[in-house]
Amino acid sequence: MTVDVRALDPADFDQWYGVVDRVFGAVPEDPELEEFWRTVIDPARCLAAYEGPAVVGTTQTFALPMSVPGGGFVATGAVSAVGVAATHRRRGILTSMMRSQLEALREEGVPLAVLTASEPGIYGRYGFGLATQQLSLEIDSSRVRVEVPEGAEDVTLRYASPAEAASVCEAVYGRAVGTRAGMFLRTPGWERHPLLDPVGMRDGGSPAQCVLASRGGEVVGYVRFHTKPMWDAAGPKGVVTLRDINADSPAVYGALWRFLCDIDLMSTVQAGNRPVDDPLLHLVSDVRRCGVRVRDGLYVRLVDVGALASRTYAAPVDVVFDVSDAFCGWNAGRWRLSGDGKGAVCSRTADPADVALSVRDLGAAFLGGVSLSSLAAAGRVRELRVGALTEAATAFATPLAPWLPHGF
């Protein structure tokens, strides 16, 4: 039978969701997680690959505005739940679904698509470029000190119920979300995401705990975490696992990290997703004992190259890009980008090209975390006018590394 990729029939949502579960391992999902995902997934934004009445492939997008350099937010299709039944691999189903999804986003007027990859080697062929990275840390808190900035002693810390503190924590997150590119503005329903606390995701640790940081009676930071008591013959060696942390100032941030590293009976602090330029790296007394590792984060795809006009630039730029895009042909050709710290315009042009690159590499550089010069050194970007590459690379750079704080 032939396979047809089309919009999901809402009556088939349970079947569609079951295929997603099977593709990702067939382990029954925690009821709390399943209820959340069923709440935020919009069946109208789901695509299915049908073989007769059977769903054999899945994908969907969340409509999540994403922060871009300059502090603005851009309509973004956050691609998720991508999978093909193991019985139907290598038949072009994934390619058909990705093409249909990108075409749907274009028709909707959404200029960006993003995703996190279960396997990094899959999505480059569809024009997604690695745009952010993330750090994981395993801090030996029995030997590492956190040297807090001036003003940290004025910060008051107190425990609070995660649920009861949710609104004040969201207010702190809301103040932080525009400071880095790559962060999502949480739309209705997504404020529940940081509160999810299924037992299976605690790795034997405690229910989620929350500590609020206040100054002058106002909540100016928070941290959510788990603790896992452990012992050996020498005594306690418990583990603190960070869920998320946000603060309005360096002093507050330092005070919260010092707290995490000073909890009684704990000797290790684990953090699974931090920005690559996390200030913590400059607060710890011994970075070698922090077990720092780097891995891939967010992949960005320009559905419309004109999205380059949605961000600002660190230096004046006037460059013509010759963009190749074999998957979404409407992007292929020459585009002139002119902009600075106040704004930008990007439109098609017949002028000679200054820099040649693929839409994948343009997506990688879009948020400012990947240098066009670095991509050129890898042979993936070509300078056609002397000086154009440095001009573009300088303009695309951002003061803070882009970062995706949570999955989707």
Secondary structure, 3 states (H helix, E strand, C coil): CCCEEEECCHHHHHHHHHHHHHHCCCCCCCHHHHHHHHHHCCHHHEEEEEECCEEEEEEEEEECCEECCCCCEECEEEEEEEEECHHHCCCCHHHHHHHHHHHHHHHHCCCEEEECCCCCCCHHHHCCEECCEEEEEEEECCCCCECCCCCHHHCEEEEECCCCCHHHHHHHHHHHCCCCCCCECCCCCHHHHHHCCCHHHCCCCCCCEEEEEEECCEEEEEEEEEEECCEECCEECEEEEEEEEEECCHHHHHHHHHHHHCCCCEEEEEEEEECCCCHHHHCECCHHHHCCEEEECCEEEECCHHHHHHCCCCCCEEEEEEEECCCCHHHCEEEEEEEECCEEEEEECCCCCCEEEEHHHHHHHHCCCCCHHHHHHCCCEEECCCCHHHHHHHHHCCCCCCCCCCCC
